Amino acid sequence: MDLLPLIGDVDEFKEIMGIINKEMDLVSLSDENLRRVFMIFEIAGGVVNGRTKQVTEADAEQLWCSSVDGVVAVAKQVIDYACEMNFQDLDGPLKQAVVEILRSACNIVSKQRVFDSSLQGLLEELQVEVGSTTRERLVGGKLENLTKEQDTLPLSWPRNGCISLEWIQLLISTFKWSSWKDPKEFRNVMPVTVVKKLISAASKIMREERNCVKLRVREDSEVIVVGDILGQFHDLVALFEENAGFPSDHRYFVFNGNYVDKGSWGLEVLLVLLAWKVLMPHRVYLLRGNHETKNCTLAYGFWAELCTKFGKKDCKLVFDKCLECFRTLPLATIIAQGVYTTHGGLFRRTCSASTQCSTGEKRQKLDTLSLGSLREFAKVNRFLEDVPENDLLSDVLWSDPSSEAGLRENTKKFGLLWGPDCTEEFLKENHLKLIIRSHEGPDARTGADDARNLLNGYSKDHDTVSGELYTLFTAPNYPQVDGFDNVGAYAVLKPPLFDSPLFLQLKAAEKPEVPPYDVFIYEDMDSDEGEDSRLTDSDEEQDMVSRDAVGKKDSTLMVTKVELNKKIQDQAEKIKQLESTVELFLKDRDDRSRRMEEMLSTLLQQSSRKKRGRGS
């Protein structure tokens, strides 16, 4: 219906406009009430400006549309500006102010006729980026100030999808901080969505690499070869920060596998290395170890680690993504045409000289073992969760060198044992001068002489006419609890030929004293798969698990039970506080809505009286 301009006290109508402009929270109003307020504002504006034109519903509609469109445009600009900002250097209060601005922008954008849900997701990511964490609680309508210790941001995936050096540095520093906290808090700093995106990005790269990756190294560069890390994240960080340096255009890294299990931070180790792979795919190379298989990760701690850090809801999802990644890991490298690196070692021939193996065709077995060729190696299907016994893939991940000549089955576990004569044959056949493998640690060499016990991180196992074979183990003080007093080591290969390794020691870094997950009993899982598959796959590793479990199991479970009871009580108290906070917030919101309705009613009554007065 048409509304005539009202004649009356201009100051009174100015007051109405001021109330609407300054005192009313228009964002919180329903669409219907918002339109009514716009109508009142347009009428009041007509009186104040002395307009004689009638005010119609169309005028209010136009004001509604132009106002909403204008405000939404500004809100979108705010979000766009936020996308370009770097929030790392902001202090707590500034971060909080940005969070409030972004929340307001989200509320404004949501008043569009058709709400763009992608903006909501964008805003949520931005709120995470500037420090809005799951620990924020509303108290009296305001956000609690986070302590400096809590001010560790949940990581978000880079907006453009490109990992930067700064992002990796943030990843490492966040993991260092969280490693000293309750592992159940890990999901609060490393969301599952980010884990999935990082693993997928790295897997896509490695899936395209050959079984044996050939590195053409720049003459002004060096190559760092790293052995088993086995979940010892702090030692990996020390390797980068205090010893070998970070990957760069002039520094290549080759990791020989066994990133997870045994230690308590296998996921952190894996994710940091995958991030480097994504950032520098032609400078960082990750090979597969025997622990990057489904059976090993179920038996030696990685599965339990994921269950603890992500809970029942998400651990299976993360575990499956990790297995997907493990399948893509290459198996070996040849560096500068002269150096061969792999996790376990040499491998058997799977086909006769006159028979070609093809997909779907049964492989022809030889009556006697003989050494395989790199041509066969290139054709093996590595994209398996687990490796079959007595198979080339099993040999690559499990085989060990022996001082005795010949090639024979390793009856104590999977893979082969091979002697110096096999090393010489492999080097000569492939025009190589050096083999660096890993797989064995000081626990596997107990009782060996000082040159081969791996307490100094490496050993020369074969020295032949054509070259040498070394075993390299990088994790110091292994295993994490009641470990050997060993140092780790890494190899540096220098130009021009890169075939004369320099072995440097890696001492143990400071780390939290926590039990490893290979003695951890996770009783809160409904998965039969994890429990059924906690089976050891070698007598040697069974002895290792048993020794750890007998020494620490009772005390660990006792401490864990006390800690869990305390955490349950603390959590119950926090829930009570949260319920009280929510109740206060809801009460405040109801009071606020009631005041809004009263104010709106008053405005409508004033408008109605003015209209009746004019009519009379």
Secondary structure, 3 states (H helix, E strand, C coil): CCECCCCCCHHHHHHHHHHHHHHCCHHHCCHHHHHHHHHHHHHHHHHHCCCCCCECHHHHHHHHHHHHHHHHHHHHHHHHHHHHCCCCCCCHHHHHHHHHHHHHHHHHHCCCCCCCHHHHHHHHHHHHHCCCCCCCCEECCEECCCCCCCCCCCCCCCCCCCCCHHHHHHHHHHHHHHCCCCHHHHHHHCCHHHHHHHHHHHHHHHHCCCCEEEECCCCCCEEEEECECCCCHHHHHHHHHHHCCCCECCEEEEECCCCCCCCCCHHHHHHHHHHHHHHCCCCEEECCCCCCCHHHHHHCCHHHHHHHHHHHHHHHHHHHHHHHHHHHCCCEEEECCCEEEECCCCCECCCCCCCCCCCCCCCCCCCCCCECCHHHHHHCCCCCCCCCCCCHHHHHHHCEECCCCCEEECCCCCCEEECHHHHHHHHHHCCCCEEEECCCCCCCCCCCCCCCCCCCCEEEEEECCCCEEEEEECCCCCCCCCCCCCCEEEEEECCCCCCCCEEEEECCCCCCCCCCHHHCCCCCCCCHHHHHCCCCCCHHHHHHHHHHHHHHHHHHHHHHHHHHHHHHHHHHHHHHHHHHHHHHHHHHHHHHHHHHHHHHHHHHHHHHHHHHHHHC
